């Protein structure tokens, strides 16, 4: 049975619908940075998806390419994630999507070193005849956060965020946004195939 990060690390991918405090350890990602409205057709965000999944599946399928990665095990590609921010805004302003800056990413297994990541970029470029130079090997330790499972449309997230911040305050914590600690979303649903009211999104904010 392939290793499934969502099932093995439920505290990070399947939190309850009520806010909770969590300590998030260091993780590795394939990431692409960009800006602008993620809903723009043929925009930068859509282009980033092709790069992210191209690299993620090149690594997953590396044994079939005859490439042996030390410590490799079969696994399910983890869900898409995103870090979002806007200049001069603590958290995000959902009414100004055109001002979004973002890092879209997919978690990588710990056996993926920078050297193996570089191999995957070169291999994907060779096989798919596509530019993967925007792909970045990112290591991040989020640390102390408040998080919650949000059910419903993305535009309804502010109510969930308000509940998270209220809960954190009750527990003696306050938001801790910075250039390295940002609004974080983990997408458990495919928005192209899921009704808006049924979307499941983990929302995570840094606290101190």
Secondary structure, DSSP 8 states (H G I E B T S, - for coil): --B-HHHHTHHHHS--SS-EEEEEEEEEEEEEEEES-TTSTTSHHHHHHHHHHHHHHHHHTGGGGT---TT---B----EEEEEE-TT-SS--TT-GGG-EEEEEEEE-TT--HHHHHHHHHHHHHHH----TT-EEEEEEEEEEEEEEEES-GGGHHHHHHHHHHHHHHTT--B---SSS-EEEEE-S-TTTS-GGG-EEEEEEEB-
